Amino acid sequence: MRILLVASAFNSLTQRVHCELRDKGHAVAVELALDDTSLRDAVRRYAPGLIVAPMLRTALPDDVWSAYTCLIVHPGPVGDRGPSSLDWALHEGAGRWGVTVLQANAEMDAGDVWASVDCPVPPVAKSDLYRGEIADAALEAVMLAVDRFASGTYAPRPQATSGRVRPYLRQDVRRIDWESDSTEAVLRKLRAADSQPGVLDELLGGEWYLHGGHPEDTLRGRPGELLATRAGAICRATVDGAVWIPELRPRRTPGGPVTVRLPAVRALADRLPALPEDPAPLTPGEGRRTWTDIRYREDGHVGLLSFSFPGGAMSTTHCRRLLDAYREACSRPTSVLVLGGGRDFFSNGIHLGVIEAADDPAAESWNNIDAMDDLVEAVLTTTDRLVVSAVGGNAAAGGVMLALAADEVWCRSGAVLNPHYRLMGLYGSEYWTYTLPRRVGPAVAARLMRDALPVSAAAAQRLGLVDRIVECAPRDFTGEVVRLAGRLASLPAAQSRIARKKAERDRQEARRPLAAYREEELVRMRRTFFDPAAPYHALRRAFVRKEKPPRTPPHLVTGSAPLDVADVANPCYQES
């Protein structure tokens, strides 16, 4: 079927719907809902059999939804209506929620229901929930709705007229009262706004949006007082405990530029008083309720080095800290080391926000990619144990290449990979010219880079990017990975495989040193970073400041079939 996806942005859910519809054999094109005229033109040009809107902030034009069946994905159960559905669910502490696929009509969120799927609401941030349980429910509902539409026999169910319409969740409702709100109340408010819009607050003489929130079980102080810092985050006291806040964004001044979300300590650099740095141990004790973005634990002969950076972005500091932790993990007597294993983002590569805010973005870009390369090199040259990348959430650009540096890549079934760089105007590094072709071949590697489209976990496995698909809910991923890694470590062939791994690395190094791949990549990256006219700088700025694109990117417009291993035989995909 020819399906047109209409979305306000090509966000994580839209990408996942795009991937999985293509995997099912549908021809899928994308049109961003930028204005009614361009949307009408896209519908007329593509002549879809069905329109699906995975994430839409504005209403479709009447003449579109009245002429075509348009399925709207609403992140709420049947009867729930309004623009802040998921925010309200977290704000009010809902234990279960759902996703409804309904047909567009004249009233927002009030159309006939084609499918609905419910899901649990774990105590995680809104964006984590959205990419996890909500996305899983949404995909199940969308696929069911598409199949029902294709059957030509299903009649969607009208909604009851007494649906609950809830308004936009305003900042005066989100606001934290540090003198009276409990830690759990503060966490609910922070989790309900973690990526967007943040919770507006006053701090050190300025107005800031707070992004992210995690409990602290030891530090105490006067309500609202700043207590400590840790790995770029600040700890703030509540009436009965404290919370860690990883990121801040200054309130935009009238007429001023859109502001950038940054690590809290970096954002407050010009006004933060002297606070103790309270480093978390790499292996916090059992039962601790405290925040750290890097953790290590062992289970028999398996080491698990997990990390979770906001938005999956890895700054120079993040990369260096993770490299230190990786080296420490490699000093332990394990035979299998799992890298990742968390439920949300694996990694999205270098931290464009920190780069944009730097006094010298070109120099920070260079430092960041150099630190990222150091980390990838450490994984590639680990020869005394097996390394598994456990990708529980999405990964992109250098984050995908970090995963590919391991011996095996295990991916949760709901993850989406973006193994390319060109949408940011970059050639790329992280040894991709070594790791990507060795897994999928030079022809498919070239097409992945050129097409710059997302790839589902299932498609990634077919191509050879991924070795194992882990079919489980987001909350079960870590446990399932540890279980599978334990089985891998116990295999009689594990030690002989480690020995073969070292011999193969030596052969590859003799054929062409890893340093040669890195040097070739970095020559191109340096040229881009230090050229003020390079498109990278404008593209980076537009990305971190969320500038509205003037049109739908051309690579999304044409409906295409999924990439397949058979593409290797097609000469038009060969490298020039």
MARKOL-885549 format. One record per residue (C-alpha): residue in three letters; x, y, z. Coordinates in Angstrom, 1 decimal. Example, Ala and Ser with C-alpha at 12.3 -4.5 7.8 and 13.67 -1.06 7.14 Angstrom:
<tikes>
['ala',[12.3,-4.5,7.8]];
['ser',[13.7,-1.1,7.1]];
</tikes>
This chain:
<tikes>
['met',[0.0,0.0,0.0]];
['arg',[1.1,3.6,-0.6]];
['ile',[1.2,5.3,2.8]];
['leu',[1.9,8.9,3.5]];
['leu',[3.2,9.7,6.9]];
['val',[2.3,13.3,8.0]];
['ala',[4.1,14.5,11.1]];
['ser',[5.1,17.7,12.8]];
['ala',[8.7,16.4,13.0]];
['phe',[10.5,13.2,11.9]];
['asn',[10.7,12.2,15.6]];
['ser',[11.5,8.9,17.1]];
['leu',[7.9,7.5,16.8]];
['thr',[7.5,8.7,13.3]];
['gln',[10.8,7.0,12.4]];
['arg',[9.8,3.8,14.0]];
['val',[6.4,3.7,12.2]];
['his',[8.3,4.6,8.9]];
['cys',[10.7,1.7,9.5]];
['glu',[8.2,-1.0,10.4]];
['leu',[5.7,-0.1,7.6]];
['arg',[8.5,-0.4,5.1]];
['asp',[9.6,-3.7,6.6]];
['lys',[6.0,-4.9,5.9]];
['gly',[6.4,-4.0,2.3]];
['his',[4.5,-0.8,2.1]];
['ala',[5.7,2.2,0.0]];
['val',[6.1,4.9,2.6]];
['ala',[6.7,8.7,2.1]];
['val',[6.9,11.4,4.7]];
['glu',[5.6,15.0,4.6]];
['leu',[6.2,17.4,7.5]];
['ala',[3.2,19.4,8.5]];
['leu',[4.7,22.8,7.9]];
['asp',[1.8,24.5,6.2]];
['asp',[-1.5,23.5,4.6]];
['thr',[-0.5,24.3,1.1]];
['ser',[2.6,22.1,1.0]];
['leu',[0.7,19.3,2.7]];
['arg',[-2.1,19.5,0.1]];
['asp',[0.6,19.4,-2.7]];
['ala',[2.2,16.4,-1.1]];
['val',[-1.1,14.5,-0.9]];
['arg',[-1.9,15.3,-4.5]];
['arg',[1.6,14.4,-5.7]];
['tyr',[1.8,11.1,-3.8]];
['ala',[-1.8,10.0,-4.1]];
['pro',[-1.6,7.7,-1.0]];
['gly',[-4.0,4.9,-0.2]];
['leu',[-3.8,5.8,3.4]];
['ile',[-2.5,8.7,5.5]];
['val',[-1.0,8.1,9.0]];
['ala',[0.0,10.8,11.4]];
['pro',[2.3,9.4,14.1]];
['met',[3.0,12.8,15.8]];
['leu',[0.9,15.8,14.8]];
['arg',[0.6,19.0,16.7]];
['thr',[-1.8,20.8,14.3]];
['ala',[-5.1,19.8,12.6]];
['leu',[-5.1,18.4,9.1]];
['pro',[-6.9,20.5,6.5]];
['asp',[-10.6,19.7,6.1]];
['asp',[-10.2,18.9,2.4]];
['val',[-7.5,16.3,3.2]];
['trp',[-9.2,14.3,5.9]];
['ser',[-12.5,14.4,4.1]];
['ala',[-11.0,13.0,0.9]];
['tyr',[-8.6,10.5,2.4]];
['thr',[-8.7,8.2,5.4]];
['cys',[-6.3,9.8,7.9]];
['leu',[-5.3,7.9,11.0]];
['ile',[-4.1,9.9,13.9]];
['val',[-1.9,8.4,16.6]];
['his',[-2.9,9.8,20.0]];
['pro',[-0.7,9.0,23.0]];
['gly',[-3.7,8.4,25.3]];
['pro',[-6.4,5.8,26.0]];
['val',[-9.8,5.9,24.2]];
['gly',[-11.7,9.0,25.4]];
['asp',[-8.6,11.0,26.4]];
['arg',[-8.2,14.2,24.4]];
['gly',[-5.9,17.2,24.4]];
['pro',[-2.3,18.2,23.6]];
['ser',[-0.6,17.2,26.8]];
['ser',[-2.0,13.7,27.3]];
['leu',[1.3,12.0,28.3]];
['asp',[2.3,15.0,30.5]];
['trp',[-0.9,14.7,32.4]];
['ala',[-0.5,10.9,32.9]];
['leu',[2.9,11.4,34.5]];
['his',[1.9,14.5,36.4]];
['glu',[-1.0,12.7,38.0]];
['gly',[0.9,9.5,38.6]];
['ala',[-1.1,7.1,36.3]];
['gly',[-0.1,3.5,36.6]];
['arg',[-1.4,2.5,33.1]];
['trp',[-1.9,4.5,29.9]];
['gly',[-2.5,3.7,26.3]];
['val',[-2.4,4.7,22.6]];
['thr',[-5.4,5.2,20.4]];
['val',[-5.4,5.3,16.6]];
['leu',[-8.4,7.3,15.4]];
['gln',[-9.7,8.7,12.2]];
['ala',[-9.3,12.5,11.7]];
['asn',[-12.5,14.5,11.6]];
['ala',[-13.5,18.1,12.5]];
['glu',[-12.9,17.7,16.2]];
['met',[-9.4,17.1,17.6]];
['asp',[-8.9,13.5,19.0]];
['ala',[-12.7,12.8,18.7]];
['gly',[-12.7,10.6,15.6]];
['asp',[-13.7,7.0,15.2]];
['val',[-11.3,4.5,16.8]];
['trp',[-9.4,2.0,14.5]];
['ala',[-7.3,0.5,17.3]];
['ser',[-6.2,1.0,20.9]];
['val',[-3.5,-0.6,23.0]];
['asp',[-2.8,0.0,26.7]];
['cys',[0.6,-0.2,28.4]];
['pro',[2.1,0.2,31.9]];
['val',[3.6,3.5,33.1]];
['pro',[6.9,2.8,34.9]];
['pro',[8.6,5.6,37.0]];
['val',[10.6,7.0,34.1]];
['ala',[10.8,10.3,32.3]];
['lys',[8.3,11.3,29.7]];
['ser',[10.7,11.0,26.7]];
['asp',[11.9,7.6,27.9]];
['leu',[8.3,6.4,28.3]];
['tyr',[7.4,7.8,24.9]];
['arg',[10.3,5.9,23.2]];
['gly',[9.6,2.8,25.2]];
['glu',[6.2,1.6,26.3]];
['ile',[4.2,4.2,24.4]];
['ala',[6.1,3.5,21.2]];
['asp',[5.6,-0.2,21.6]];
['ala',[1.9,0.3,22.1]];
['ala',[1.7,2.8,19.2]];
['leu',[3.3,0.4,16.8]];
['glu',[1.0,-2.4,17.8]];
['ala',[-2.0,-0.1,17.4]];
['val',[-0.8,1.3,14.0]];
['met',[-0.1,-2.1,12.5]];
['leu',[-3.5,-3.3,13.6]];
['ala',[-5.2,-0.2,12.2]];
['val',[-3.4,-0.5,8.9]];
['asp',[-4.3,-4.2,8.6]];
['arg',[-7.9,-3.4,9.4]];
['phe',[-8.0,-0.6,6.8]];
['ala',[-6.4,-2.9,4.2]];
['ser',[-9.1,-5.6,4.8]];
['gly',[-11.8,-3.3,3.6]];
['thr',[-14.3,-4.8,6.0]];
['tyr',[-13.5,-3.2,9.3]];
['ala',[-15.8,-0.5,10.6]];
['pro',[-14.1,1.8,13.2]];
['arg',[-15.9,2.4,16.5]];
['pro',[-17.3,5.8,17.3]];
['gln',[-16.1,7.4,20.5]];
['ala',[-18.4,8.2,23.3]];
['thr',[-19.4,11.9,23.3]];
['ser',[-18.3,12.3,26.9]];
['gly',[-14.6,12.1,26.3]];
['arg',[-12.3,13.8,28.7]];
['val',[-10.7,16.9,27.1]];
['arg',[-7.7,18.2,29.1]];
['pro',[-6.0,21.5,28.4]];
['tyr',[-2.3,22.1,27.6]];
['leu',[-0.4,21.6,30.8]];
['arg',[0.8,25.1,31.7]];
['gln',[3.9,26.1,33.6]];
['asp',[1.8,27.4,36.5]];
['val',[0.6,23.9,37.1]];
['arg',[4.0,22.3,36.5]];
['arg',[5.7,24.8,38.9]];
['ile',[7.6,23.2,41.8]];
['asp',[7.0,24.6,45.3]];
['trp',[10.3,23.7,47.0]];
['glu',[8.9,24.6,50.4]];
['ser',[6.1,22.1,50.3]];
['asp',[6.4,19.6,47.5]];
['ser',[7.7,16.2,48.5]];
['thr',[10.5,14.5,46.6]];
['glu',[8.0,12.2,44.8]];
['ala',[5.9,15.2,43.8]];
['val',[9.0,17.0,42.5]];
['leu',[10.0,13.9,40.5]];
['arg',[6.6,13.6,39.0]];
['lys',[6.7,17.2,37.8]];
['leu',[10.2,16.9,36.4]];
['arg',[9.5,13.6,34.7]];
['ala',[6.4,14.9,33.1]];
['ala',[8.4,17.7,31.4]];
['asp',[11.9,16.3,31.0]];
['ser',[12.7,16.9,27.4]];
['gln',[10.0,19.4,26.5]];
['pro',[9.0,21.8,27.8]];
['gly',[11.0,21.5,31.1]];
['val',[9.8,23.0,34.4]];
['leu',[10.2,26.7,34.7]];
['asp',[12.0,27.7,37.9]];
['glu',[14.0,30.5,39.5]];
['leu',[17.6,29.7,40.4]];
['leu',[20.5,31.9,41.3]];
['gly',[18.9,35.1,40.1]];
['gly',[17.7,33.7,36.7]];
['glu',[14.8,31.8,35.2]];
['trp',[15.6,28.3,34.0]];
['tyr',[13.8,25.3,32.6]];
['leu',[14.7,22.2,34.6]];
['his',[15.2,19.0,32.5]];
['gly',[15.3,15.6,34.1]];
['gly',[15.0,14.5,37.7]];
['his',[16.4,11.7,39.8]];
['pro',[16.1,10.9,43.5]];
['glu',[19.0,11.2,46.0]];
['asp',[18.9,9.2,49.2]];
['thr',[21.7,10.7,51.3]];
['leu',[22.3,14.4,50.7]];
['arg',[20.0,16.8,52.7]];
['gly',[19.5,20.5,53.1]];
['arg',[17.1,23.4,53.3]];
['pro',[14.3,23.0,50.7]];
['gly',[15.4,24.5,47.4]];
['glu',[19.1,24.7,48.4]];
['leu',[21.8,23.6,46.0]];
['leu',[23.8,20.8,47.8]];
['ala',[26.3,19.4,45.4]];
['thr',[27.3,18.7,41.8]];
['arg',[28.0,15.3,40.1]];
['ala',[29.1,14.8,36.5]];
['gly',[27.6,18.1,35.4]];
['ala',[24.3,17.7,37.3]];
['ile',[23.2,19.7,40.4]];
['cys',[21.6,18.3,43.5]];
['arg',[18.8,20.3,45.1]];
['ala',[17.1,19.8,48.4]];
['thr',[13.4,19.0,48.8]];
['val',[11.3,19.0,52.0]];
['asp',[12.0,15.4,52.6]];
['gly',[15.1,14.6,50.5]];
['ala',[16.8,15.8,47.4]];
['val',[16.8,15.4,43.6]];
['trp',[19.5,15.4,40.9]];
['ile',[18.8,17.7,37.9]];
['pro',[21.1,16.9,35.0]];
['glu',[20.2,19.7,32.6]];
['leu',[19.0,23.3,32.5]];
['arg',[17.9,25.7,29.7]];
['pro',[17.7,29.5,30.3]];
['arg',[14.4,31.1,29.6]];
['arg',[14.3,32.8,26.3]];
['thr',[14.4,36.6,26.4]];
['pro',[11.8,38.5,24.3]];
['gly',[13.2,38.8,20.8]];
['gly',[16.2,36.7,21.8]];
['pro',[17.4,33.4,20.2]];
['val',[16.1,30.0,21.1]];
['thr',[18.0,28.8,24.1]];
['val',[19.9,25.5,24.3]];
['arg',[19.6,22.7,26.9]];
['leu',[23.0,22.1,28.6]];
['pro',[24.5,20.1,31.5]];
['ala',[23.4,22.0,34.6]];
['val',[26.9,22.9,35.8]];
['arg',[27.8,24.2,32.3]];
['ala',[24.6,26.3,32.1]];
['leu',[25.3,27.9,35.5]];
['ala',[29.0,28.4,34.9]];
['asp',[28.9,32.2,35.4]];
['arg',[27.0,32.1,38.7]];
['leu',[27.2,28.7,40.4]];
['pro',[28.6,29.0,43.9]];
['ala',[31.3,26.7,45.1]];
['leu',[29.6,23.3,45.7]];
['pro',[31.2,20.0,46.7]];
['glu',[31.5,17.5,43.8]];
['asp',[29.9,14.4,45.1]];
['pro',[31.2,11.6,42.7]];
['ala',[29.0,8.5,42.6]];
['pro',[30.9,5.2,42.8]];
['leu',[31.0,3.3,39.6]];
['thr',[29.3,0.4,41.5]];
['pro',[26.7,2.0,43.8]];
['gly',[25.5,-0.4,46.6]];
['glu',[22.3,-2.4,46.3]];
['gly',[19.3,-0.4,47.3]];
['arg',[20.8,3.1,46.7]];
['arg',[18.5,5.7,45.3]];
['thr',[20.9,8.0,43.7]];
['trp',[21.8,9.2,40.2]];
['thr',[24.8,8.4,38.2]];
['asp',[25.0,8.3,34.4]];
['ile',[27.6,5.5,34.4]];
['arg',[27.4,2.2,36.4]];
['tyr',[29.2,-1.1,36.5]];
['arg',[28.2,-4.4,38.1]];
['glu',[29.1,-8.0,37.7]];
['asp',[27.1,-11.2,37.5]];
['gly',[29.5,-14.2,37.5]];
['his',[31.8,-13.9,34.5]];
['val',[29.8,-11.1,33.0]];
['gly',[30.5,-7.4,33.5]];
['leu',[27.8,-4.8,32.7]];
['leu',[28.9,-1.3,32.0]];
['ser',[25.8,0.8,31.6]];
['phe',[25.5,4.5,30.7]];
['ser',[22.7,6.9,30.1]];
['phe',[23.3,10.4,28.9]];
['pro',[20.4,12.9,28.3]];
['gly',[19.2,12.6,24.7]];
['gly',[21.9,10.1,23.9]];
['ala',[24.4,12.9,23.3]];
['met',[28.0,12.4,24.4]];
['ser',[30.2,15.4,25.1]];
['thr',[33.9,15.3,25.3]];
['thr',[33.6,14.9,29.1]];
['his',[31.1,12.1,28.8]];
['cys',[33.3,10.2,26.4]];
['arg',[36.4,10.6,28.6]];
['arg',[34.5,9.5,31.7]];
['leu',[33.0,6.5,29.9]];
['leu',[36.5,5.6,28.6]];
['asp',[37.9,5.6,32.1]];
['ala',[35.1,3.4,33.3]];
['tyr',[35.5,1.1,30.3]];
['arg',[39.2,0.7,31.1]];
['glu',[38.4,-0.1,34.8]];
['ala',[35.8,-2.6,33.7]];
['cys',[38.4,-4.3,31.5]];
['ser',[40.7,-4.7,34.5]];
['arg',[38.1,-7.0,36.1]];
['pro',[38.2,-10.9,35.8]];
['thr',[35.3,-11.3,33.4]];
['ser',[35.1,-13.1,30.0]];
['val',[32.1,-11.1,28.6]];
['leu',[31.7,-7.3,29.0]];
['val',[28.3,-5.8,28.1]];
['leu',[28.4,-2.2,27.0]];
['gly',[25.1,-0.4,27.4]];
['gly',[22.1,-2.5,28.4]];
['gly',[19.9,0.4,29.5]];
['arg',[16.3,0.9,28.3]];
['asp',[16.5,4.2,26.5]];
['phe',[19.0,5.8,24.1]];
['phe',[22.3,3.9,23.5]];
['ser',[24.1,6.8,22.0]];
['asn',[23.6,9.5,19.4]];
['gly',[27.2,10.5,19.0]];
['ile',[28.8,13.8,19.7]];
['his',[27.0,16.5,21.9]];
['leu',[25.8,19.1,19.4]];
['gly',[24.3,21.3,22.2]];
['val',[27.6,21.5,24.2]];
['ile',[29.4,22.2,20.9]];
['glu',[26.9,25.0,19.9]];
['ala',[27.3,26.7,23.3]];
['ala',[31.1,26.5,23.3]];
['asp',[33.2,29.7,22.9]];
['asp',[34.9,27.9,19.9]];
['pro',[32.5,25.4,18.4]];
['ala',[35.0,24.2,15.8]];
['ala',[37.6,23.4,18.5]];
['glu',[34.9,21.7,20.7]];
['ser',[33.7,19.7,17.7]];
['trp',[37.3,18.5,17.2]];
['asn',[37.8,17.6,20.9]];
['asn',[34.5,15.8,21.0]];
['ile',[35.1,13.6,18.0]];
['asp',[38.7,12.9,19.1]];
['ala',[37.3,11.7,22.5]];
['met',[34.6,9.6,20.8]];
['asp',[37.2,8.0,18.6]];
['asp',[39.4,7.2,21.7]];
['leu',[36.4,5.3,23.2]];
['val',[35.6,3.4,20.0]];
['glu',[39.3,2.5,19.6]];
['ala',[39.4,1.1,23.1]];
['val',[36.4,-1.2,22.3]];
['leu',[37.9,-2.3,19.0]];
['thr',[41.2,-3.2,20.6]];
['thr',[39.8,-5.2,23.5]];
['thr',[41.1,-8.7,22.8]];
['asp',[41.1,-10.4,26.2]];
['arg',[37.3,-10.9,26.5]];
['leu',[34.1,-10.7,24.4]];
['val',[32.4,-7.3,24.2]];
['val',[28.6,-7.1,23.6]];
['ser',[26.9,-3.8,22.7]];
['ala',[23.4,-4.0,24.2]];
['val',[21.2,-1.4,22.4]];
['gly',[18.0,-1.1,24.4]];
['gly',[16.9,2.2,22.8]];
['asn',[17.7,4.2,19.7]];
['ala',[21.1,5.0,18.4]];
['ala',[22.4,7.3,15.7]];
['ala',[25.5,8.4,13.9]];
['gly',[28.6,7.8,16.0]];
['gly',[26.5,6.0,18.6]];
['val',[25.7,3.3,16.1]];
['met',[29.4,3.1,15.2]];
['leu',[30.3,2.7,18.9]];
['ala',[27.9,-0.2,19.1]];
['leu',[29.4,-1.8,16.0]];
['ala',[32.9,-1.7,17.6]];
['ala',[31.8,-4.7,19.8]];
['asp',[32.0,-8.3,18.9]];
['glu',[28.3,-8.7,19.0]];
['val',[25.4,-6.2,18.8]];
['trp',[22.2,-7.1,20.7]];
['cys',[19.3,-4.9,20.0]];
['arg',[15.8,-4.6,21.6]];
['ser',[13.1,-5.2,19.1]];
['gly',[11.8,-1.7,19.4]];
['ala',[15.1,0.2,18.8]];
['val',[15.7,2.3,15.7]];
['leu',[19.2,2.8,14.2]];
['asn',[20.3,5.8,12.1]];
['pro',[23.8,4.7,10.8]];
['his',[24.7,7.8,8.9]];
['tyr',[26.0,11.4,9.3]];
['arg',[25.3,13.4,6.2]];
['leu',[22.1,15.1,7.5]];
['met',[24.5,17.0,9.8]];
['gly',[26.9,17.8,6.9]];
['leu',[29.5,15.5,8.3]];
['tyr',[31.6,12.7,6.7]];
['gly',[31.7,10.9,10.1]];
['ser',[34.4,9.2,12.1]];
['glu',[34.4,6.6,15.0]];
['tyr',[36.1,4.2,12.6]];
['trp',[32.9,3.7,10.6]];
['thr',[35.0,3.1,7.4]];
['tyr',[36.3,0.0,9.1]];
['thr',[33.3,-1.3,11.2]];
['leu',[30.4,-0.6,8.8]];
['pro',[31.7,-2.3,5.6]];
['arg',[33.1,-5.3,7.5]];
['arg',[29.5,-6.0,8.8]];
['val',[27.3,-5.2,5.8]];
['gly',[29.8,-4.9,2.9]];
['pro',[30.9,-1.7,1.1]];
['ala',[27.8,-1.4,-1.2]];
['val',[25.2,-1.5,1.6]];
['ala',[27.4,0.7,3.8]];
['ala',[27.5,3.3,1.0]];
['arg',[23.7,3.2,0.6]];
['leu',[23.0,3.5,4.3]];
['met',[25.2,6.5,4.4]];
['arg',[23.7,8.0,1.3]];
['asp',[20.0,7.3,2.0]];
['ala',[20.3,8.6,5.6]];
['leu',[17.1,6.8,6.6]];
['pro',[16.3,5.0,9.9]];
['val',[16.6,1.3,10.1]];
['ser',[14.5,-1.0,12.3]];
['ala',[16.1,-3.6,14.6]];
['ala',[14.7,-6.3,12.4]];
['ala',[16.1,-4.8,9.2]];
['ala',[19.4,-4.2,10.9]];
['gln',[19.6,-7.8,11.7]];
['arg',[18.9,-8.8,8.1]];
['leu',[21.6,-6.5,6.9]];
['gly',[24.2,-7.8,9.5]];
['leu',[24.3,-4.6,11.6]];
['val',[22.8,-6.5,14.5]];
['asp',[23.5,-10.1,15.7]];
['arg',[20.6,-10.7,18.0]];
['ile',[17.1,-9.2,18.5]];
['val',[15.9,-9.2,22.1]];
['glu',[12.1,-9.5,22.2]];
['cys',[11.1,-7.9,25.5]];
['ala',[9.5,-4.9,27.1]];
['pro',[11.8,-2.0,27.8]];
['arg',[11.8,-2.7,31.6]];
['asp',[13.0,-6.3,31.0]];
['phe',[15.9,-5.5,28.6]];
['thr',[18.7,-5.3,31.2]];
['gly',[17.8,-8.5,32.9]];
['glu',[17.4,-10.4,29.6]];
['val',[20.8,-9.1,28.4]];
['val',[22.5,-10.2,31.6]];
['arg',[20.9,-13.7,31.3]];
['leu',[22.0,-14.0,27.7]];
['ala',[25.5,-12.8,28.4]];
['gly',[25.8,-15.3,31.2]];
['arg',[24.9,-18.0,28.8]];
['leu',[27.5,-16.7,26.3]];
['ala',[30.2,-16.7,29.0]];
['ser',[29.4,-20.2,30.0]];
['leu',[29.8,-21.7,26.5]];
['pro',[32.8,-24.0,26.2]];
['ala',[33.8,-22.2,23.0]];
['ala',[34.0,-18.8,24.6]];
['gln',[37.7,-18.9,25.5]];
['ser',[38.7,-20.3,22.0]];
['arg',[36.6,-17.5,20.5]];
['ile',[38.5,-14.9,22.5]];
['ala',[41.8,-16.4,21.3]];
['arg',[40.6,-16.3,17.7]];
['lys',[39.5,-12.7,18.2]];
['lys',[43.0,-11.6,19.2]];
['ala',[44.6,-13.4,16.2]];
['glu',[42.1,-11.8,13.8]];
['arg',[42.7,-8.3,15.2]];
['asp',[46.4,-8.8,14.7]];
['arg',[45.8,-9.9,11.1]];
['gln',[43.6,-6.9,10.4]];
['glu',[46.1,-4.5,12.0]];
['ala',[48.9,-5.9,9.8]];
['arg',[46.7,-5.5,6.7]];
['arg',[45.7,-1.9,7.5]];
['pro',[46.2,-0.3,10.9]];
['leu',[43.2,1.2,12.7]];
['ala',[45.1,4.5,12.9]];
['ala',[44.9,4.7,9.1]];
['tyr',[41.1,4.6,9.1]];
['arg',[41.0,7.2,11.9]];
['glu',[43.4,9.5,10.2]];
['glu',[41.5,9.4,6.9]];
['glu',[38.2,10.1,8.6]];
['leu',[39.6,12.9,10.7]];
['val',[41.2,14.7,7.8]];
['arg',[37.7,15.2,6.4]];
['met',[36.1,16.0,9.7]];
['arg',[38.8,18.6,10.6]];
['arg',[38.3,20.3,7.2]];
['thr',[34.6,20.6,7.9]];
['phe',[34.9,21.7,11.6]];
['phe',[37.3,24.5,10.9]];
['asp',[35.6,25.8,7.7]];
['pro',[33.2,28.6,8.8]];
['ala',[31.2,28.2,5.6]];
['ala',[30.7,24.5,5.9]];
['pro',[27.0,23.5,6.1]];
['tyr',[27.6,21.6,9.3]];
['his',[27.6,24.8,11.4]];
['ala',[24.2,26.0,10.2]];
['leu',[22.8,22.5,10.4]];
['arg',[24.0,22.1,13.9]];
['arg',[22.6,25.4,14.9]];
['ala',[19.2,24.6,13.4]];
['phe',[19.1,21.2,15.1]];
['val',[19.9,22.3,18.7]];
['arg',[17.7,25.5,18.4]];
['lys',[14.9,23.4,16.9]];
['glu',[14.5,25.7,13.9]];
['lys',[11.5,24.9,11.7]];
['pro',[12.8,23.5,8.3]];
['pro',[11.6,25.4,5.2]];
['arg',[10.4,22.2,3.6]];
['thr',[10.3,18.4,4.0]];
['pro',[13.9,17.1,3.5]];
['pro',[14.1,15.5,0.0]];
['his',[15.3,12.1,1.2]];
['leu',[12.0,11.6,3.1]];
['val',[9.6,12.7,0.2]];
['thr',[9.8,9.7,-2.1]];
['gly',[8.2,6.5,-0.9]];
['ser',[10.8,3.7,-1.0]];
['ala',[11.1,0.0,-0.3]];
['pro',[13.2,-1.3,2.6]];
['leu',[16.9,-1.8,2.1]];
['asp',[17.8,-5.5,1.5]];
['val',[21.0,-7.5,1.4]];
['ala',[20.2,-8.0,-2.3]];
['asp',[21.2,-4.4,-2.9]];
['val',[24.8,-5.6,-2.8]];
['ala',[24.4,-7.0,-6.3]];
['asn',[23.1,-3.7,-7.7]];
['pro',[26.0,-1.7,-9.3]];
['cys',[24.3,1.6,-8.7]];
['tyr',[25.0,1.2,-5.0]];
['gln',[28.7,0.7,-5.4]];
['glu',[31.1,3.2,-4.0]];
['ser',[32.5,5.6,-6.5]];
</tikes>
